[in-house]
């Protein structure tokens, strides 16, 4: 259950962090990098395994890359 909450929190914060870059006109790669950093940080703080950090970074990168495509960070 903790891992599900962690993934949901990482995705939400990645969307939020990527959305904060609107004034600099970021690309998908920029938003993915911001999302990966946010996801990895959250996973590191809340996780117990090193693999949790990689999973958080992957989830955050995916969320950051698609946030403008789903209309969240416009």
C-alpha positions as CSV (number, residue, x, y, z in Angstrom):
1,X,0.0,0.0,0.0
2,X,2.9,2.4,0.8
3,X,4.3,1.9,-2.7
4,X,1.0,2.8,-4.3
5,X,0.8,6.0,-2.2
6,X,4.4,6.7,-3.1
7,X,3.8,6.4,-6.8
8,X,0.7,8.5,-6.6
9,X,2.5,11.2,-4.7
10,X,5.5,11.1,-7.0
11,X,3.2,11.5,-10.1
12,X,1.3,14.3,-8.5
13,X,4.4,16.3,-7.5
14,X,6.1,15.6,-10.8
15,X,3.0,17.1,-12.6
16,X,3.1,20.1,-10.2
17,X,6.8,20.7,-10.6
18,X,6.7,20.4,-14.3
19,X,3.8,22.8,-14.5
20,X,5.8,25.4,-12.6
21,X,8.1,25.9,-15.6
22,X,5.6,27.4,-17.9
23,X,7.2,30.8,-18.0
24,X,10.4,29.4,-19.5
25,X,8.6,27.4,-22.3
26,X,10.1,23.9,-21.4
27,X,10.3,21.0,-23.7
28,X,9.1,17.5,-22.9
29,X,12.7,16.6,-22.0
30,X,12.9,19.5,-19.5
31,X,9.6,18.4,-17.9
32,X,10.8,14.8,-17.8
33,X,14.0,15.8,-16.1
34,X,12.1,17.8,-13.5
35,X,9.7,15.0,-12.9
36,X,12.5,12.4,-12.6
37,X,14.2,14.6,-10.0
38,X,11.0,15.0,-8.0
39,X,10.1,11.3,-8.2
40,X,13.6,10.2,-7.2
41,X,13.6,12.6,-4.2
42,X,10.3,11.5,-3.0
43,X,11.2,7.8,-3.4
44,X,14.5,8.3,-1.6
45,X,12.8,10.0,1.4
46,X,9.9,7.5,1.6
47,X,11.5,4.3,0.2
48,X,13.6,1.6,1.8
49,X,15.3,0.2,-1.3
50,X,17.6,1.8,-3.8
51,X,15.4,0.3,-6.5
52,X,12.6,2.5,-5.1
53,X,14.6,5.6,-6.2
54,X,14.8,4.3,-9.7
55,X,11.1,3.5,-9.8
56,X,10.3,6.9,-8.5
57,X,12.5,8.6,-11.1
58,X,10.9,6.6,-13.9
59,X,7.4,7.4,-12.7
60,X,8.3,11.1,-12.3
61,X,9.9,11.3,-15.7
62,X,6.9,9.7,-17.4
63,X,4.5,12.0,-15.6
64,X,6.5,15.1,-16.3
65,X,6.9,14.3,-20.0
66,X,3.2,13.8,-20.6
67,X,1.8,16.5,-18.2
68,X,1.2,19.0,-21.0
69,X,-0.2,16.3,-23.3
70,X,-3.0,15.6,-20.8
71,X,-3.6,19.3,-20.2
72,X,-2.3,19.5,-16.7
73,X,0.6,21.9,-17.0
74,X,-0.4,24.4,-19.7
